[in-house]
Amino acid sequence: MNRPEVIPAKRRSLLLEYLLQRGAASIQELSDALGASGSTVRRDLEQLEEEGHLRRTHGGAVVSSANHSAFEPDAAIAAQVARAEKIAIGVAAAGLLSTGDSVVFDSGSTVLAAARAAVERRIALTAVTNDLGIGQTLAASDKVRVVVLGGTVRRGSLTLVGEPGQSFMGEIHADVAFVGTQSLTGRVLSDTSVEIASMKRAMIAAARRVVLLADASKFQPAAFYKICEVTAVHEIITDRAAPTKQLDQIRELGVKVTLVDVPPGGPE
């Protein structure tokens, strides 16, 4: 499959998606799939191995990140993985909002997609977020009043954690919270760190309705620290590649599941 030249982060995300679908691949396979030279693929594999995403083998690579519960993908790569699915999920989430709603926006690339879609809808909202990038996106609209939580910026991200933001969440009564997760395993949501999980729990407790935004790649082995049971959320928006059996079990628990369709070819 021939592809035009893409930015390195997107190319590496495509490489990872290919490996996640197949488990392992040779350098030649990856080169053909990405339309990149063998030397480019080798450099990408070296960097991804250093970051813990995969393990190099003789002439190729295998995925290894699922074996490490505290593994956290590079933010630039995470933003590109399942990009079309995240955009579709974000649009569906924004479609749930009404003029005048107060909305909590968690950190993460899928929630960022929801923030962008909400801005495009041009409706008046009060938004609360612990993500500087999402705050900037929302602030670009003259229809959205933005409250950015205080705290400490996590290294390698734009996410604020800890105090005073977490305590401030205890004073909020929002209409809706859009939250993400690193993993949804069985009936448990989990993330890679205690501080992130604690902030997510505070956001969930602060909203009358909680919507989990999670593409199919999030249905994976548990991450390091439990956030909550899936019954703490009211609705999950995901894509049609999510495991049917697990979704059926979630529905049986009384949680609404909304599946989005991704346009052929995805976004430009």
Backbone hydrogen bonds in HBPLUS format (Angstrom, degrees):
<---DONOR---> <-ACCEPTOR-->    atom                        ^
c    i                          cat <-CA-CA->   ^        H-A-AA   ^      H-
h    n   atom  resd res      DA  || num        DHA   H-A  angle D-A-AA Bond
n    s   type  num  typ     dist DA aas  dist angle  dist       angle   num
A0011-ARG N   A0007-ILE O   2.96 MM   4  6.21 164.3  1.98 160.3 165.5     1
A0012-ARG N   A0008-PRO O   2.86 MM   4  6.07 160.8  1.90 155.5 160.2     2
A0013-SER N   A0009-ALA O   2.98 MM   4  6.18 145.9  2.10 139.1 148.8     3
A0014-LEU N   A0010-LYS O   2.91 MM   4  6.21 153.8  1.98 151.4 158.1     4
A0015-LEU N   A0011-ARG O   2.93 MM   4  6.22 151.1  2.02 144.1 152.7     5
A0016-LEU N   A0012-ARG O   2.90 MM   4  6.15 157.4  1.95 145.5 151.0     6
A0017-GLU N   A0013-SER O   2.88 MM   4  6.12 158.8  1.92 147.9 153.8     7
A0018-TYR N   A0014-LEU O   2.98 MM   4  6.17 156.7  2.04 145.5 151.5     8
A0019-LEU N   A0015-LEU O   3.05 MM   4  6.37 157.0  2.10 147.1 153.2     9
A0020-LEU N   A0016-LEU O   2.75 MM   4  5.99 156.5  1.81 154.5 161.7    10
A0021-GLN N   A0017-GLU O   3.05 MM   4  6.22 150.6  2.14 146.4 152.8    11
A0022-ARG N   A0018-TYR O   3.22 MM   4  6.42 139.4  2.40 138.1 148.6    12
A0022-ARG N   A0019-LEU O   3.14 MM   3  5.10 125.5  2.45  93.5 107.5    13
A0023-GLY N   A0019-LEU O   2.48 MM   4  5.10 147.7  1.58 154.6 159.2    14
A0063-VAL N   A0023-GLY O   3.18 MM  40  5.80 156.2  2.23 148.6 152.4    15
A0025-ALA N   A0061-ALA O   3.10 MM  36  5.83 151.9  2.18 160.0 167.2    16
A0061-ALA N   A0025-ALA O   3.00 MM  36  5.83 149.7  2.09 160.5 170.2    17
A0030-LEU N   A0026-SER O   3.01 MM   4  6.31 164.8  2.04 153.2 156.8    18
A0027-ILE N   A0059-GLY O   2.83 MM  32  5.87 155.1  1.89 145.1 142.4    19
A0031-SER N   A0027-ILE O   2.82 MM   4  5.96 155.6  1.88 148.5 155.9    20
A0032-ASP N   A0028-GLN O   2.93 MM   4  6.14 162.7  1.96 152.7 156.4    21
A0033-ALA N   A0029-GLU O   2.89 MM   4  6.09 158.1  1.94 149.4 156.1    22
A0034-LEU N   A0030-LEU O   2.93 MM   4  5.97 156.7  1.99 149.0 154.1    23
A0035-GLY N   A0031-SER O   2.90 MM   4  5.65 129.1  2.16 139.1 151.0    24
A0036-ALA N   A0031-SER O   3.22 MM   5  5.04 140.0  2.39 133.7 141.1    25
A0041-VAL N   A0037-SER O   3.03 MM   4  6.36 161.6  2.07 153.7 158.5    26
A0042-ARG N   A0038-GLY O   2.93 MM   4  6.17 157.6  1.98 148.2 154.4    27
A0043-ARG N   A0039-SER O   3.07 MM   4  6.30 157.7  2.13 143.7 148.9    28
A0044-ASP N   A0040-THR O   2.95 MM   4  6.22 158.7  1.99 150.2 156.5    29
A0045-LEU N   A0041-VAL O   2.84 MM   4  6.06 158.9  1.88 153.0 158.9    30
A0046-GLU N   A0042-ARG O   2.94 MM   4  6.16 155.3  2.00 147.7 154.3    31
A0047-GLN N   A0043-ARG O   3.08 MM   4  6.36 160.8  2.11 149.4 153.5    32
A0048-LEU N   A0044-ASP O   2.90 MM   4  6.11 166.1  1.92 154.0 158.3    33
A0049-GLU N   A0045-LEU O   2.86 MM   4  5.94 148.8  1.96 145.7 153.9    34
A0050-GLU N   A0046-GLU O   3.07 MM   4  6.29 156.9  2.13 144.1 149.9    35
A0051-GLU N   A0047-GLN O   3.05 MM   4  6.33 144.5  2.18 145.0 154.7    36
A0053-HIS N   A0048-LEU O   2.91 MM   5  5.32 148.0  2.01 164.9 158.8    37
A0052-GLY N   A0049-GLU O   3.03 MM   3  5.04 153.8  2.11 101.6 109.9    38
A0064-SER N   A0053-HIS O   3.45 MM  11  6.08 174.4  2.45 123.2 124.1    39
A0055-ARG N   A0062-VAL O   2.77 MM   7  5.35 166.2  1.79 163.7 167.9    40
A0062-VAL N   A0055-ARG O   2.87 MM   7  5.35 157.0  1.92 151.4 158.8    41
A0057-THR N   A0060-GLY O   2.99 MM   3  5.09 176.4  1.99 119.0 119.3    42
A0060-GLY N   A0057-THR O   3.16 MM   3  5.09 177.8  2.17 116.4 115.7    43
A0067-ASN N   A0064-SER O   3.09 MM   3  5.89 165.6  2.11 124.8 129.3    44
A0068-HIS N   A0065-SER O   3.07 MM   3  5.64 171.1  2.07 124.1 125.8    45
A0071-PHE N   A0068-HIS O   3.10 MM   3  5.30 163.6  2.13 110.6 114.9    46
A0224-PHE N   A0069-SER O   2.80 MM 155  4.56 131.7  2.03 131.4 119.2    47
A0078-ALA N   A0074-ASP O   2.83 MM   4  6.03 167.5  1.85 162.1 166.4    48
A0079-ALA N   A0075-ALA O   3.02 MM   4  6.12 148.8  2.12 144.5 151.3    49
A0080-GLN N   A0077-ILE O   2.97 MM   3  5.31 140.7  2.13 107.3 118.5    50
A0081-VAL N   A0077-ILE O   3.12 MM   4  6.43 139.5  2.29 151.3 163.2    51
A0086-LYS N   A0082-ALA O   2.94 MM   4  6.22 158.7  1.99 156.1 162.5    52
A0087-ILE N   A0083-ARG O   2.99 MM   4  6.25 158.2  2.04 153.6 158.8    53
A0088-ALA N   A0084-ALA O   3.08 MM   4  6.31 162.5  2.11 147.5 152.0    54
A0089-ILE N   A0085-GLU O   2.89 MM   4  6.12 157.5  1.94 150.9 157.6    55
A0090-GLY N   A0086-LYS O   2.85 MM   4  6.01 156.8  1.90 146.3 153.1    56
A0091-VAL N   A0087-ILE O   2.96 MM   4  6.23 156.7  2.02 151.3 156.7    57
A0092-ALA N   A0088-ALA O   3.10 MM   4  6.32 160.3  2.14 145.8 150.8    58
A0093-ALA N   A0089-ILE O   2.93 MM   4  6.17 155.5  1.99 150.0 157.0    59
A0094-ALA N   A0090-GLY O   2.94 MM   4  6.16 166.3  1.96 152.8 156.0    60
A0095-GLY N   A0091-VAL O   3.07 MM   4  6.23 140.8  2.23 140.6 151.0    61
A0096-LEU N   A0093-ALA O   2.97 MM   3  5.48 159.7  2.01 113.9 120.5    62
A0097-LEU N   A0094-ALA O   3.15 MM   3  5.59 160.6  2.19 113.0 118.7    63
A0101-ASP N   A0098-SER O   3.08 MM   3  5.73 155.7  2.14 145.8 144.8    64
A0100-GLY N   A0124-ALA O   2.74 MM  24  5.47 168.1  1.75 150.1 152.8    65
A0126-THR N   A0101-ASP O   2.98 MM  25  6.40 157.8  2.03 152.8 157.4    66
A0175-ASP N   A0102-SER O   2.99 MM  73  5.23 133.2  2.22 123.8 137.1    67
A0176-VAL N   A0102-SER O   3.16 MM  74  6.55 158.1  2.21 158.4 164.3    68
A0103-VAL N   A0126-THR O   2.76 MM  23  6.19 159.9  1.80 163.5 170.6    69
A0128-VAL N   A0103-VAL O   2.84 MM  25  6.21 154.1  1.91 157.3 161.3    70
A0104-VAL N   A0176-VAL O   2.82 MM  72  6.26 159.1  1.86 148.4 155.3    71
A0178-PHE N   A0104-VAL O   2.80 MM  74  6.06 168.6  1.81 172.9 169.3    72
A0105-PHE N   A0128-VAL O   2.73 MM  23  6.03 167.3  1.74 166.6 170.8    73
A0106-ASP N   A0178-PHE O   2.97 MM  72  6.06 167.0  1.99 175.0 176.9    74
A0112-LEU N   A0108-GLY O   2.95 MM   4  6.14 146.4  2.06 143.0 153.5    75
A0113-ALA N   A0109-SER O   3.12 MM   4  6.34 144.2  2.25 133.1 141.3    76
A0114-ALA N   A0110-THR O   3.18 MM   4  6.57 144.1  2.32 138.1 147.4    77
A0114-ALA N   A0111-VAL O   3.05 MM   3  4.94 118.5  2.45  91.9 107.3    78
A0115-ALA N   A0111-VAL O   2.92 MM   4  6.29 150.5  2.01 148.5 156.8    79
A0116-ARG N   A0112-LEU O   2.96 MM   4  6.27 160.1  2.00 153.0 157.4    80
A0117-ALA N   A0113-ALA O   3.05 MM   4  6.24 157.1  2.10 142.4 148.7    81
A0118-ALA N   A0114-ALA O   2.86 MM   4  6.06 147.7  1.97 144.5 153.7    82
A0119-VAL N   A0115-ALA O   3.00 MM   4  6.28 155.7  2.06 149.7 155.4    83
A0120-GLU N   A0116-ARG O   3.07 MM   4  6.34 154.3  2.13 145.0 152.1    84
A0121-ARG N   A0117-ALA O   3.15 MM   4  6.40 131.9  2.39 136.7 148.3    85
A0121-ARG N   A0118-ALA O   3.16 MM   3  5.16 133.3  2.39  94.3 106.9    86
A0122-ARG N   A0119-VAL O   3.10 MM   3  5.44 151.0  2.19 107.6 116.1    87
A0125-LEU N   A0143-LYS O   3.10 MM  18  6.53 147.4  2.21 137.5 144.7    88
A0145-ARG N   A0125-LEU O   2.89 MM  20  6.26 166.5  1.90 157.7 158.2    89
A0127-ALA N   A0145-ARG O   2.72 MM  18  6.02 168.3  1.74 168.5 172.7    90
A0147-VAL N   A0127-ALA O   2.72 MM  20  6.03 153.8  1.78 158.1 167.4    91
A0129-THR N   A0147-VAL O   3.01 MM  18  6.52 153.4  2.08 161.3 168.1    92
A0149-LEU N   A0129-THR O   2.90 MM  20  6.08 167.0  1.91 158.0 162.4    93
A0160-LEU N   A0130-ASN O   2.64 MM  30  5.06 168.0  1.65 167.0 167.4    94
A0135-GLY N   A0131-ASP O   2.88 MM   4  6.07 156.9  1.93 150.7 158.2    95
A0132-LEU N   A0158-LEU O   2.86 MM  26  5.28 163.3  1.88 157.7 154.9    96
A0136-GLN N   A0132-LEU O   2.97 MM   4  6.17 153.0  2.05 142.2 148.7    97
A0137-THR N   A0133-GLY O   3.01 MM   4  6.27 155.1  2.07 144.5 151.3    98
A0138-LEU N   A0134-ILE O   2.93 MM   4  6.17 165.0  1.95 155.6 158.5    99
A0139-ALA N   A0135-GLY O   2.89 MM   4  5.98 152.8  1.97 145.7 153.9   100
A0140-ALA N   A0137-THR O   3.33 MM   3  5.54 151.0  2.42 100.6 108.8   101
A0141-SER N   A0138-LEU O   3.10 MM   3  5.84 167.4  2.11 119.3 123.4   102
A0165-GLY N   A0150-GLY O   3.13 MM  15  4.60 123.5  2.47 106.9 113.6   103
A0152-THR N   A0161-VAL O   2.88 MM   9  5.36 165.0  1.91 154.6 154.7   104
A0161-VAL N   A0152-THR O   2.97 MM   9  5.36 156.8  2.02 136.7 141.9   105
A0154-ARG N   A0159-THR O   2.86 MM   5  5.69 161.6  1.90 165.3 171.2   106
A0157-SER N   A0154-ARG O   3.15 MM   3  5.63 145.4  2.27 142.7 138.3   107
A0166-GLN N   A0162-GLY O   2.98 MM   4  5.64 161.3  2.01 142.9 147.7   108
A0168-PHE N   A0164-PRO O   3.02 MM   4  6.19 156.0  2.08 153.7 161.5   109
A0169-MET N   A0165-GLY O   3.04 MM   4  6.34 144.5  2.17 148.4 156.7   110
A0170-GLY N   A0167-SER O   2.95 MM   3  5.30 137.8  2.14 104.6 116.5   111
A0171-GLU N   A0168-PHE O   2.95 MM   3  5.45 162.2  1.99 115.5 121.4   112
A0172-ILE N   A0169-MET O   3.18 MM   3  5.28 165.0  2.20 108.2 112.7   113
A0174-ALA N   A0206-ALA O   2.81 MM  32  6.02 155.9  1.87 155.0 159.9   114
A0208-ARG N   A0174-ALA O   2.91 MM  34  6.28 153.9  1.98 151.2 156.3   115
A0209-ARG N   A0175-ASP O   3.15 MM  34  6.19 129.1  2.42 126.6 140.7   116
A0177-ALA N   A0209-ARG O   2.88 MM  32  6.36 139.2  2.05 154.7 165.6   117
A0211-VAL N   A0177-ALA O   2.84 MM  34  6.08 175.7  1.84 176.4 176.3   118
A0179-VAL N   A0211-VAL O   3.03 MM  32  6.32 163.0  2.06 152.6 157.9   119
A0213-LEU N   A0179-VAL O   2.88 MM  34  6.10 167.8  1.89 171.6 175.6   120
A0182-GLN N   A0190-SER O   3.25 MM   8  6.09 135.1  2.46 144.2 156.2   121
A0183-SER N   A0190-SER O   3.09 MM   7  5.32 148.9  2.19 154.0 150.8   122
A0190-SER N   A0183-SER O   3.03 MM   7  5.32 156.0  2.09 147.8 149.9   123
A0184-LEU N   A0218-LYS O   2.72 MM  34  5.83 144.3  1.85 157.0 153.8   124
A0185-THR N   A0188-VAL O   2.91 MM   3  5.32 156.8  1.96 163.3 159.9   125
A0188-VAL N   A0185-THR O   2.95 MM   3  5.32 166.9  1.96 130.8 135.0   126
A0230-VAL N   A0187-ARG O   2.70 MM  43  5.09 153.9  1.77 143.2 143.2   127
A0189-LEU N   A0228-CYS O   2.94 MM  39  5.52 175.2  1.94 170.4 172.0   128
A0227-ILE N   A0189-LEU O   2.75 MM  38  5.37 174.4  1.75 139.8 140.3   129
A0191-ASP N   A0225-TYR O   2.82 MM  34  5.40 159.0  1.87 154.4 158.2   130
A0225-TYR N   A0191-ASP O   2.82 MM  34  5.40 177.5  1.82 169.4 169.4   131
A0197-ALA N   A0193-SER O   3.13 MM   4  6.28 167.8  2.15 148.3 152.0   132
A0198-SER N   A0194-VAL O   2.90 MM   4  6.06 154.7  1.97 149.9 157.0   133
A0199-MET N   A0195-GLU O   3.18 MM   4  6.33 156.4  2.24 140.6 145.9   134
A0200-LYS N   A0196-ILE O   3.03 MM   4  6.30 160.0  2.07 153.3 158.8   135
A0201-ARG N   A0197-ALA O   3.00 MM   4  6.25 155.5  2.07 147.7 154.0   136
A0202-ALA N   A0198-SER O   3.11 MM   4  6.37 153.6  2.18 143.8 150.6   137
A0203-MET N   A0199-MET O   3.00 MM   4  6.32 151.0  2.09 147.4 155.4   138
A0204-ILE N   A0200-LYS O   2.92 MM   4  6.17 159.1  1.96 152.5 158.0   139
A0205-ALA N   A0201-ARG O   2.99 MM   4  6.19 156.6  2.05 148.1 154.0   140
A0206-ALA N   A0202-ALA O   3.17 MM   4  6.25 128.4  2.45 134.2 146.7   141
A0206-ALA N   A0203-MET O   3.13 MM   3  5.10 135.5  2.34  95.0 107.5   142
A0234-HIS N   A0210-VAL O   2.88 MM  24  5.39 154.4  1.94 139.8 148.2   143
A0235-GLU N   A0210-VAL O   3.30 MM  25  6.70 148.6  2.40 155.9 159.3   144
A0212-LEU N   A0235-GLU O   2.83 MM  23  6.24 161.2  1.87 163.8 162.4   145
A0237-ILE N   A0212-LEU O   2.89 MM  25  6.26 166.2  1.91 172.1 175.6   146
A0214-ALA N   A0237-ILE O   3.15 MM  23  6.39 168.5  2.16 163.4 167.0   147
A0218-LYS N   A0215-ASP O   3.00 MM   3  5.90 167.9  2.02 129.8 133.6   148
A0219-PHE N   A0216-ALA O   3.17 MM   3  5.71 166.8  2.19 116.8 120.9   149
A0220-GLN N   A0218-LYS O   3.03 MM   2  5.52 120.4  2.40 108.5  92.0   150
A0232-ALA N   A0229-GLU O   3.00 MM   3  5.75 166.5  2.02 122.6 125.7   151
A0233-VAL N   A0230-VAL O   3.09 MM   3  5.81 168.5  2.10 120.0 123.6   152
A0256-LYS N   A0234-HIS O   3.10 MM  22  6.24 155.8  2.16 148.6 142.3   153
A0236-ILE N   A0256-LYS O   2.82 MM  20  6.26 149.7  1.91 153.0 162.3   154
A0258-THR N   A0236-ILE O   2.79 MM  22  6.11 170.4  1.80 169.0 171.1   155
A0238-THR N   A0258-THR O   2.97 MM  20  6.37 162.2  2.00 169.1 175.0   156
A0260-VAL N   A0238-THR O   2.90 MM  22  6.25 149.0  2.00 148.6 158.8   157
A0242-ALA N   A0239-ASP O   3.16 MM   3  6.01 168.8  2.17 125.2 127.8   158
A0247-LEU N   A0243-PRO O   3.06 MM   4  6.32 159.3  2.11 154.3 160.9   159
A0248-ASP N   A0244-THR O   2.89 MM   4  6.13 155.0  1.96 153.3 159.9   160
A0249-GLN N   A0245-LYS O   3.08 MM   4  6.37 154.7  2.15 145.6 152.1   161
A0250-ILE N   A0246-GLN O   2.97 MM   4  6.25 149.4  2.07 145.4 154.0   162
A0251-ARG N   A0247-LEU O   2.92 MM   4  6.20 156.4  1.97 149.4 155.6   163
A0252-GLU N   A0248-ASP O   3.04 MM   4  6.31 151.2  2.13 144.8 152.4   164
A0253-LEU N   A0250-ILE O   3.03 MM   3  5.21 142.8  2.17 101.7 112.8   165
A0254-GLY N   A0251-ARG O   2.87 MM   3  5.25 161.4  1.91 115.0 119.7   166
A0266-GLY N   A0263-PRO O   2.91 MM   3  5.30 158.1  1.96 130.9 137.0   167
